[in-house]
Amino acid sequence: MDSKAIVRRFVDEYQTGGDKVVLRETISPRLVNHTPMSEPPRGGVEEVEEIFDRFHAAFAGFAVEVAHQVAEGDTVMTHKWFSGTHTGEFLGIPPTGRPVRFAVMDVVRLEGGQIVEHWGLVDQPALLRQLGVA
């Protein structure tokens, strides 16, 4: 499977679908997340699982849509949209019932068919505006 297909599988089957078998198949236990999203940043499968457990718990119908994807060798850049309805606490914000859709850009490096490095940007200002807190 080529690098783009592995990342697409991660997006479709894990990020959207929540399939934790796919999480463990596509993310290396030694993942280095250069954009840590947990405190303290742990990296590896556990950090990714914690992040997306929070998204799935906070946003009903949580889905990830790939807008663009470019690959060069073992590196894949994906521009995607996260969406859902805010029905659970997220970032300390109580449920608002509001729909959200915000952009995310990821660059990942793969080794041996697994993601081993991650760099990302989240349009957090757009998310906070849609939740009515910015």
N, C-alpha and C positions, 0 to 999 in steps of 0.2 A: 504494500500500500504506500503511495507517495505521501510526502509531508502534508500537502494541502488536504488530502483525503483523511488523514489521521486527525488533523485539527478540525475539519468539518464534522467528523464523527464525534469528537469531544463536544463540540458546540451543540449538535443536534441531539445526540443520545444522552449526554450527561448534563450539560448546562440547561438545556430545555427539558429533556426527558427525565433527568434525575437518576439515570442508570449508574449505580456505583460500581458495577463490574467494569463498565467502560471507563470510569474515572481511574480505576486501578490499572487498566490496560494502557491508557494513554498518557498518564502523568507518572513521571519517574519519582520514586521515593526520595531521590536526591535533588528534586527540583529546587532551583534557586529563583526566588521571586524578587526581582529587582524593584518591584513596586509592591512592597508588603502591604497587606490589607488586614493584618491582625496584629495584636500586641501581646507579647512580643512576636515579631515575624518568625514563623517556624519553618516555612518552606515545605516542600514535600506534599504528599497527598493530603495530609491532615489539614493543612492551611486551606487548600483549595476546597476541600469538603466542607470546612467550617464556613467559608465565604458563601458557598452556594446553598448550604442549608439555611443560612440567614435570608438569602434572596427568596428561596422557595417558601419559607415560613412567612415572610412579610408581604409578598406579592402574589395574590391569587392569579392563576393563569400565566405565571412567569414564563416568558419565552425569549429566545435569542434568535434574531434574524441576521444572517450574513448579508451585508450589502456589497462588499468588495473583499477579495482575497488575492494576495500576490505572494508567490514563493520564489525564492532563489536558493538553490541548494537545500541546506537543512534549516533554513529560516523562512518563517511564514508570517506575513502581516495580514491581520483581519480587521476590517472596519465592520462593526455590527451594531445592532440596536437591541437594547434590553427593554422589555415591556411587561406590564402586568397591572393589577389593581392593588393599591396599598391597603391591605386588610389586616396587617399585623405590625407590631412595633419594628421600626428600622432606624438605626443610628440614633436611638433615643426618641424618635418621633412616633407618637401614638398613631394608630390607624386613622387615615383620612377618608378612605373609600374612593380616593381619586385614581384615575388611570394615569400611568406614566409611560413615557417612551424617551429613552436617552441614549446617546451615542457612547460607544466604547471602542477604543483602538488597542489592539494587542499585537506585539511582536513576540514570537516564540522561536526557540531553537530546539530542534529535535536531535536525538541521538538514539540509535537502535530502536526506532519506531516509537519513542516516547518523548514527551515534552520535558526538557531538562532546564530550560531557562525561560523566564517571562519578563517582559516589560509592558506596561500598560498605562493608558490614559482613560479616565472616566469623566464624562461631562457632568460632574457633580453639581455645578451651578444650575444646569437645566433640571436635574432631578429635584433639587431643593425648591426651585421655583414651582415646579409642578405639584410638589407636596404642600406648597403654600407657606414655606418657612424662610424663604429668601426674597 
